[in-house]
Amino acid sequence: MVIAERDLPDGNWQTLLNSLKQMAVPPKLIVTSPLADDRLWSEALHLGAADVLAQPFCSREIFRSVSLAYRQWQREQRNNTQAHNCLLVDAV
């Protein structure tokens, strides 16, 4: 799980997301911003971020966001494993 601000010193959350997608098992990204407007939410979710957290943080929202992102990540890992196993069976 990676939690990062919308604007970073050497890029932005989109640059980070693209880097994370290159990993063998990419972690989920949660974007934070004091300006968590509808445009950011829409863009982040459309491009593959797990969630957007508005600043200042609310402990319930942090828990909700991280929990949902982790469950989504687990589901994707199970689906990837099942797809890989199907490919192995088909190859036999």
PAPA-773330 format. One record per residue: residue number from 1; z, y, x of N, C-alpha, C, O, CB in turn. Coordinates in steps of 0.05 Angstrom, whole numbers, padded with zeros to 5 digits. Glycine has a CB too. Layout:
LUMTI num     nZ     nY     nX    caZ    caY    caX     cZ     cY     cX     oZ     oY     oX    cbZ    cbY    cbX
LUMTI NUM      Z      Y      X      Z      Y      X      Z      Y      X      Z      Y      X      Z      Y      X
...
***
This chain:
LUMTI num     nZ     nY     nX    caZ    caY    caX     cZ     cY     cX     oZ     oY     oX    cbZ    cbY    cbX
LUMTI   1  00000 -00023  00017  00000  00000  00000  00000  00025  00018  00016  00027  00037  00024  00000 -00019
LUMTI   2 -00018  00043  00012 -00019  00069  00026 -00015  00091  00006 -00029  00092 -00015 -00046  00072  00042
LUMTI   3  00003  00109  00012  00007  00133 -00004  00000  00157  00013  00012  00161  00034  00037  00135 -00016
LUMTI   4 -00019  00173  00004 -00028  00195  00021 -00034  00220  00004 -00042  00218 -00020 -00053  00187  00037
LUMTI   5 -00030  00243  00016 -00037  00268  00002 -00067  00271 -00001 -00083  00259  00014 -00025  00292  00017
LUMTI   6 -00074  00286 -00020 -00103  00292 -00026 -00117  00303 -00001 -00138  00294  00006 -00106  00311 -00049
LUMTI   7 -00104  00322  00012 -00116  00335  00035 -00100  00326  00060 -00076  00329  00061 -00115  00366  00033
LUMTI   8 -00114  00316  00080 -00102  00306  00104 -00112  00323  00128 -00133  00336  00126 -00109  00276  00109
LUMTI   9 -00097  00323  00150 -00105  00340  00173 -00132  00333  00184 -00146  00351  00194 -00084  00337  00194
LUMTI  10 -00140  00308  00183 -00166  00301  00195 -00186  00290  00174 -00204  00274  00180 -00162  00279  00216
LUMTI  11 -00183  00299  00149 -00202  00291  00128 -00189  00294  00101 -00173  00313  00097 -00211  00262  00132
LUMTI  12 -00195  00276  00083 -00183  00276  00057 -00179  00248  00047 -00185  00229  00062 -00200  00293  00037
LUMTI  13 -00169  00245  00023 -00163  00218  00013 -00188  00201  00011 -00186  00177  00014 -00149  00221 -00014
LUMTI  14 -00211  00213  00006 -00236  00197  00004 -00243  00185  00031 -00252  00162  00032 -00259  00215 -00006
LUMTI  15 -00240  00200  00052 -00245  00189  00079 -00226  00165  00085 -00235  00145  00095 -00241  00211  00101
LUMTI  16 -00201  00169  00078 -00181  00148  00081 -00188  00123  00064 -00187  00101  00074 -00153  00158  00074
LUMTI  17 -00196  00128  00039 -00203  00105  00022 -00226  00090  00033 -00226  00065  00032 -00210  00116 -00007
LUMTI  18 -00246  00104  00043 -00270  00090  00054 -00262  00073  00079 -00272  00052  00083 -00291  00110  00062
LUMTI  19 -00243  00084  00095 -00234  00068  00118 -00218  00044  00109 -00221  00022  00120 -00216  00086  00136
LUMTI  20 -00202  00047  00089 -00186  00024  00079 -00204  00002  00068 -00198 -00021  00071 -00166  00034  00057
LUMTI  21 -00226  00010  00055 -00244 -00010  00043 -00257 -00027  00064 -00267 -00049  00058 -00265  00004  00026
LUMTI  22 -00257 -00018  00089 -00270 -00034  00111 -00251 -00056  00121 -00260 -00073  00136 -00277 -00015  00134
LUMTI  23 -00226 -00055  00113 -00207 -00075  00123 -00212 -00102  00109 -00222 -00103  00086 -00178 -00065  00118
LUMTI  24 -00205 -00124  00123 -00208 -00151  00112 -00193 -00154  00085 -00204 -00165  00066 -00199 -00172  00132
LUMTI  25 -00169 -00144  00084 -00153 -00144  00060 -00144 -00115  00055 -00123 -00107  00063 -00128 -00164  00062
LUMTI  26 -00161 -00100  00041 -00155 -00071  00038 -00131 -00066  00021 -00128 -00078 -00001 -00179 -00057  00027
LUMTI  27 -00113 -00049  00030 -00090 -00042  00014 -00098 -00022 -00008 -00120 -00010 -00006 -00067 -00030  00031
LUMTI  28 -00082 -00019 -00028 -00087  00000 -00049 -00078  00028 -00040 -00059  00031 -00024 -00072 -00008 -00075
LUMTI  29 -00093  00048 -00049 -00087  00076 -00042 -00077  00090 -00066 -00089  00089 -00088 -00112  00090 -00030
LUMTI  30 -00054  00104 -00063 -00044  00122 -00083 -00046  00150 -00072 -00036  00156 -00050 -00014  00115 -00091
LUMTI  31 -00060  00168 -00086 -00064  00195 -00077 -00043  00213 -00089 -00036  00210 -00113 -00093  00205 -00085
LUMTI  32 -00032  00231 -00073 -00012  00250 -00083 -00023  00279 -00081 -00038  00285 -00063  00015  00247 -00068
LUMTI  33 -00014  00295 -00100 -00023  00323 -00099 -00005  00340 -00117  00002  00331 -00139 -00053  00326 -00107
LUMTI  34  00001  00365 -00109  00014  00383 -00128 -00005  00392 -00150  00004  00401 -00171  00025  00407 -00113
LUMTI  35 -00031  00388 -00146 -00051  00396 -00165 -00065  00370 -00176 -00089  00368 -00173 -00072  00415 -00153
LUMTI  36 -00050  00353 -00188 -00061  00327 -00198 -00074  00332 -00225 -00063  00324 -00246 -00039  00306 -00200
LUMTI  37 -00097  00346 -00224 -00111  00352 -00249 -00129  00329 -00258 -00132  00309 -00244 -00127  00378 -00245
LUMTI  38 -00141  00333 -00281 -00158  00312 -00292 -00181  00305 -00274 -00189  00281 -00273 -00168  00320 -00319
LUMTI  39 -00192  00324 -00261 -00215  00319 -00243 -00207  00301 -00220 -00221  00282 -00214 -00226  00346 -00232
LUMTI  40 -00184  00306 -00208 -00175  00289 -00186 -00169  00261 -00196 -00177  00241 -00184 -00149  00300 -00173
LUMTI  41 -00156  00258 -00219 -00150  00232 -00230 -00176  00217 -00235 -00178  00194 -00227 -00134  00235 -00257
LUMTI  42 -00195  00229 -00248 -00220  00216 -00254 -00235  00208 -00229 -00244  00185 -00227 -00238  00235 -00271
LUMTI  43 -00237  00225 -00210 -00251  00220 -00185 -00238  00197 -00169 -00251  00179 -00160 -00254  00245 -00168
LUMTI  44 -00211  00199 -00167 -00197  00180 -00151 -00199  00152 -00163 -00204  00133 -00149 -00167  00188 -00149
LUMTI  45 -00195  00150 -00189 -00196  00123 -00202 -00225  00112 -00202 -00229  00088 -00198 -00186  00125 -00231
LUMTI  46 -00244  00130 -00205 -00272  00121 -00205 -00280  00110 -00178 -00295  00091 -00176 -00290  00145 -00213
LUMTI  47 -00270  00122 -00156 -00278  00114 -00129 -00261  00091 -00118 -00267  00080 -00097 -00276  00138 -00111
LUMTI  48 -00240  00084 -00133 -00225  00060 -00125 -00197  00064 -00117 -00184  00044 -00108 -00239  00047 -00104
LUMTI  49 -00186  00088 -00118 -00158  00092 -00113 -00142  00078 -00135 -00152  00076 -00158 -00150  00122 -00111
LUMTI  50 -00118  00070 -00129 -00102  00056 -00149 -00090  00076 -00169 -00087  00069 -00193 -00079  00040 -00136
LUMTI  51 -00082  00099 -00160 -00069  00118 -00178 -00067  00145 -00165 -00074  00149 -00141 -00040  00108 -00186
LUMTI  52 -00058  00165 -00180 -00053  00192 -00170 -00025  00199 -00179 -00018  00196 -00202 -00074  00213 -00181
LUMTI  53 -00009  00209 -00160  00019  00217 -00166  00020  00248 -00163  00012  00259 -00142  00039  00203 -00147
LUMTI  54  00031  00261 -00183  00035  00289 -00182  00060  00296 -00166  00081  00282 -00168  00036  00302 -00210
LUMTI  55  00059  00317 -00151  00082  00328 -00137  00093  00351 -00153  00077  00366 -00164  00076  00336 -00107
LUMTI  56  00119  00355 -00154  00140  00340 -00142  00143  00312 -00155  00136  00309 -00179  00167  00355 -00143
LUMTI  57  00152  00293 -00140  00153  00266 -00149  00176  00261 -00168  00198  00273 -00166  00156  00247 -00125
LUMTI  58  00171  00243 -00187  00191  00233 -00205  00196  00203 -00198  00176  00188 -00196  00182  00237 -00236
LUMTI  59  00220  00195 -00194  00226  00168 -00185  00214  00147 -00204  00204  00126 -00194  00256  00163 -00182
LUMTI  60  00215  00151 -00230  00203  00132 -00248  00173  00129 -00245  00162  00107 -00246  00209  00140 -00278
LUMTI  61  00160  00152 -00240  00131  00152 -00236  00124  00138 -00210  00104  00123 -00209  00120  00180 -00236
LUMTI  62  00139  00142 -00189  00134  00128 -00164  00137  00098 -00168  00119  00083 -00159  00154  00138 -00142
LUMTI  63  00158  00090 -00181  00162  00061 -00186  00139  00050 -00202  00129  00028 -00196  00189  00056 -00200
LUMTI  64  00131  00063 -00224  00110  00054 -00241  00084  00052 -00225  00070  00032 -00227  00106  00073 -00265
LUMTI  65  00077  00072 -00210  00052  00073 -00196  00050  00052 -00174  00030  00037 -00172  00048  00100 -00183
LUMTI  66  00071  00049 -00159  00072  00029 -00137  00072  00001 -00149  00058 -00017 -00139  00096  00033 -00119
LUMTI  67  00087 -00004 -00170  00087 -00030 -00183  00060 -00038 -00193  00051 -00061 -00189  00108 -00031 -00205
LUMTI  68  00047 -00020 -00207  00021 -00026 -00218  00000 -00030 -00197 -00017 -00048 -00199  00011 -00003 -00237
LUMTI  69  00001 -00014 -00176 -00018 -00017 -00154 -00014 -00044 -00140 -00033 -00058 -00133 -00015  00006 -00133
LUMTI  70  00011 -00052 -00136  00017 -00077 -00123  00007 -00101 -00140 -00004 -00120 -00130  00047 -00080 -00118
LUMTI  71  00012 -00099 -00166  00002 -00121 -00184 -00029 -00122 -00184 -00040 -00144 -00185  00012 -00117 -00213
LUMTI  72 -00042 -00099 -00183 -00071 -00098 -00182 -00081 -00111 -00156 -00100 -00127 -00156 -00081 -00069 -00185
LUMTI  73 -00067 -00104 -00134 -00075 -00116 -00108 -00071 -00146 -00108 -00088 -00160 -00099 -00057 -00103 -00086
LUMTI  74 -00049 -00156 -00119 -00044 -00185 -00121 -00066 -00198 -00137 -00076 -00219 -00130 -00016 -00190 -00133
LUMTI  75 -00073 -00187 -00160 -00094 -00198 -00178 -00120 -00200 -00163 -00134 -00220 -00165 -00097 -00181 -00203
LUMTI  76 -00127 -00179 -00148 -00152 -00179 -00133 -00152 -00200 -00111 -00172 -00214 -00107 -00157 -00151 -00120
LUMTI  77 -00129 -00204 -00098 -00127 -00225 -00078 -00130 -00253 -00090 -00143 -00270 -00078 -00100 -00223 -00063
LUMTI  78 -00118 -00257 -00113 -00121 -00283 -00127 -00150 -00287 -00134 -00161 -00309 -00131 -00103 -00285 -00152
LUMTI  79 -00163 -00267 -00145 -00191 -00269 -00153 -00209 -00275 -00129 -00228 -00291 -00131 -00201 -00244 -00168
LUMTI  80 -00203 -00261 -00107 -00219 -00266 -00082 -00216 -00294 -00072 -00235 -00307 -00063 -00211 -00246 -00061
LUMTI  81 -00191 -00304 -00073 -00185 -00331 -00064 -00200 -00352 -00082 -00211 -00371 -00072 -00155 -00337 -00064
LUMTI  82 -00199 -00347 -00108 -00212 -00366 -00127 -00242 -00365 -00123 -00255 -00386 -00123 -00205 -00358 -00156
LUMTI  83 -00254 -00341 -00119 -00282 -00339 -00114 -00290 -00353 -00088 -00310 -00367 -00087 -00291 -00310 -00113
LUMTI  84 -00274 -00350 -00067 -00279 -00363 -00042 -00277 -00394 -00045 -00294 -00408 -00034 -00258 -00354 -00020
LUMTI  85 -00258 -00403 -00060 -00255 -00432 -00064 -00279 -00443 -00080 -00288 -00465 -00074 -00229 -00439 -00079
LUMTI  86 -00289 -00427 -00099 -00313 -00436 -00114 -00337 -00438 -00096 -00353 -00456 -00098 -00319 -00417 -00137
LUMTI  87 -00340 -00419 -00078 -00362 -00420 -00059 -00361 -00445 -00041 -00381 -00457 -00035 -00363 -00394 -00042
LUMTI  88 -00336 -00452 -00032 -00333 -00475 -00016 -00340 -00501 -00031 -00353 -00519 -00020 -00305 -00477 -00005
LUMTI  89 -00332 -00503 -00056 -00338 -00526 -00073 -00368 -00528 -00077 -00380 -00550 -00076 -00323 -00525 -00099
LUMTI  90 -00381 -00505 -00083 -00410 -00505 -00088 -00426 -00513 -00063 -00447 -00525 -00065 -00419 -00478 -00097
LUMTI  91 -00415 -00507 -00039 -00429 -00513 -00015 -00428 -00543 -00007 -00444 -00553  00008 -00417 -00497  00008
LUMTI  92 -00408 -00557 -00019 -00405 -00586 -00013 -00425 -00602 -00026 -00425 -00627 -00023 -00377 -00595 -00020
***
